[in-house]
Amino acid sequence: MAPTIAVQSGKAIIGDLDYSSSYFAGIGFVYGLQRTAPKGFQFRLEAGPAYFFDEYDQGFGILLAAKLGWVIRKQR
């Protein structure tokens, strides 16, 4: 279990998506699983309650997150 903060800008990096808000943020507590395989494959899954807000709206919801990656060089 861990505290988490997520912040996202309203401007798209790729493409021409148009968001109504200039930012989006959430703060809450998540429970999850994080593993790194011996050959470097890494994944993380998280879920938990959070408080979300932007310029126009706010409220409580469920935060879900997933991350896949590859560790290029492991430290020994």
C-alpha positions in Angstrom: 0.0 0.0 0.0 1.4 3.4 -0.9 0.3 7.0 -1.4 0.3 8.3 -5.0 -0.1 11.5 -6.9 -0.8 11.7 -10.6 -0.7 14.9 -12.6 -1.3 15.3 -16.4 -1.1 18.3 -18.6 -4.0 19.2 -20.9 -1.7 19.5 -23.9 -1.1 16.5 -26.1 2.5 15.6 -26.9 1.6 13.8 -30.1 -1.4 14.7 -32.3 -3.9 17.4 -32.0 -6.2 16.3 -29.2 -8.2 19.1 -27.6 -8.8 18.8 -23.9 -11.3 21.1 -22.1 -9.0 21.5 -19.1 -5.4 22.6 -18.9 -4.5 20.0 -16.2 -5.9 16.9 -14.5 -4.7 15.5 -11.1 -5.4 12.8 -8.6 -4.2 11.9 -5.1 -4.9 8.7 -3.2 -3.8 5.4 -1.8 -3.0 2.4 -4.0 -2.4 -1.3 -3.5 -0.4 -3.0 -6.1 2.1 -5.5 -7.4 5.6 -4.7 -8.9 7.9 -7.4 -10.3 11.2 -7.5 -12.3 12.1 -10.7 -14.0 15.7 -11.9 -14.0 16.1 -11.0 -17.7 14.9 -7.5 -17.2 11.1 -7.5 -18.0 9.3 -5.3 -15.5 5.6 -4.7 -14.8 3.5 -2.8 -12.2 -0.2 -2.9 -11.5 -1.9 -0.5 -9.0 -5.5 0.2 -7.9 -7.1 2.2 -5.1 -9.4 5.0 -4.1 -8.4 8.6 -5.2 -9.6 12.1 -5.2 -9.5 13.6 -8.8 -9.7 17.3 -9.7 -9.2 19.7 -12.6 -10.3 23.3 -13.4 -14.0 22.5 -13.7 -14.8 19.4 -11.6 -13.7 17.3 -8.6 -14.7 14.1 -7.0 -13.7 10.6 -5.7 -13.1 7.6 -7.9 -10.9 4.5 -8.5 -7.4 4.9 -9.8 -6.2 2.1 -12.0 -2.6 2.0 -13.4 -0.5 -0.4 -15.3 3.2 -0.1 -16.5 5.3 -2.4 -18.6 9.0 -1.9 -19.1 12.4 -3.4 -19.6 15.4 -2.9 -17.3 18.3 -2.4 -19.6 21.0 -2.8 -17.0 20.5 -4.2 -13.5 22.7 -2.9 -10.7 24.4 -5.5 -8.6 
